[in-house]
Each structure stands twice: as C-alpha cells, then as structure tokens.
Amino acid sequence: MSSSIDGSLRWLIVATMLVPAAATRAAELSLAQKVEILITAYPETLLKAEDGHAHFRSGGTLPVDDGKAKDHAGKLATGDIEDSLSQIYPAGACETKPDVNFDPGRIRSDALMMRLYGASAEQVEASLVSVDWFGKKLRVTKRQGAAAALEKVRDELKAIPEIAAFLSPSAGTFNWRKVAGASNMSVHSFGAAIDINTKYADYWLWAGGKPGRVPHHKNRYPMKIVDAFERHGFIWGGRWYHYDTMHFEYRPELIAIGKAAGVSACR
Ligand SMILES: [Zn+2]
C-alpha cells in the first residue's frame, strides 16, 4: 500500500478488501472478520488476532469473547470485544430511527479502550493535544489518530459556514468519568469523544428517560455534520436508541465494519 495514502483511508481500503466482493450483508460478516477490521483500525496498539485473543504490540492479550451470555444492559455494563462489535453501525447522511436497544457503538470494552488510550486519567492526559475548535481549544487524545481525525472533520465543517452555530461552543471532550447513570466508562474519559453545542442537543436522559423507558427519538442537527464526522471515523450518538445527539466518538472500527458489511443509513 502506498505511503501516500493516509491512515484513515488505508484502513477503509483494507477493511473493504477483507470481505468478498459479492454478498456483503451485515449478517454475513463473521466475528473473525470484524476482529480483523478492529486490528486494522488501531495499528498503533493492536498487532493481530490469534487464538481468540487480541494481541497488543506492547505485549499482552485480551480475550475477544468472555464467554458470558448477556442481555443488552449487561453488554453495556461489562462489554467485551465481541459485544462491542455486535451491532453494525449504519453511516451516511441520512437520519435513522433506531429500533429498541439498537445502540451501535454504545457497547464498549473498557479493557480495550484502556489499552488504546490509557488506563487512568493521568495516562490519558499524557497523550492529550490541543485542537482548535472554531476559536476554542479542546483537549483531545492524539492516540490512534483521533485528534488528527477531528481536525479533518473541523476543516470540512468550516467550509459550511451556515452550520457553525450547531458546532460551537463544544460542550466538552476529555473528562475522566463513567457514562451518566451507568457503571462503564464514557469515551470522554479517553479524550476520544466530543459533544457539540448543547443548545440543539437531544439526550434521552434529559428528555426524562429512565432505564426501560426511552422517550421518542429526536434530532435537530443537520446531517451534513454527522456525515463529516462519520467519514473520518467518528460515530454519532444520534443513531442510538438511547440517543445522545450532541455526542460523537472516535470508533473507526465501527465505521469500517459497517462499510465492509454494506450497511448504510441511507436505505
Ligand atoms: Zn458526549
């Protein structure tokens, strides 16, 4: 592969090559194929998949599947790698109305995220860099190419002046914390998520939601914003049943898996 092809493009190409050209439906992607795409998405940290484990460049392994049967709440609380890849994320400049408990990307493996970005606030902070976001400085991790990807999103969105009000001020990036009302880590902990202007935000908890009772899905952000983030490896909380429309997080493996599976938000 030519070195002139940048990192984000390279993983998309590799992800596409992993799947036969014909018949690429979501259901036909095996766990092994998804894990290969995951390895390709984080070359800085992940070396290979072998014997049911992800192997790290710096040594050590993590099981792909912990072997435990979990319901949706269990996957959210204690997701392993397999759980984190279980729902296929549909990208594209079209809105989706998620089915009950369709939360692609909201399930994560905290153990994997800590290997990718740092296992404590101090470790994560060591890799934070400053990203200019419409005149304000945001602290974002440089690991896995996240800050560089966010700068590309910003540069694209800057070219569409009429949407600036939706983007700025950002409601935050790095913040070492659990997901609100949950036991698992927020991706804000790893400096790999951004909340855009809360003025236009719709969030299932702010709308009075409770576990098992999720208010009607809403979104007020232009899909041009979502499309730009997704094309650079970020997923959008507005595609979740437990919706969080101001929230974007860097999950290049999920964008690549959706693409390899032939899944799109626009059909
Ligand atoms: Zn957020």
Residues whose N, C-alpha, C, O or C-beta is under 5 A from the ligand:
A	BS01	ZN	I194 D195 H247
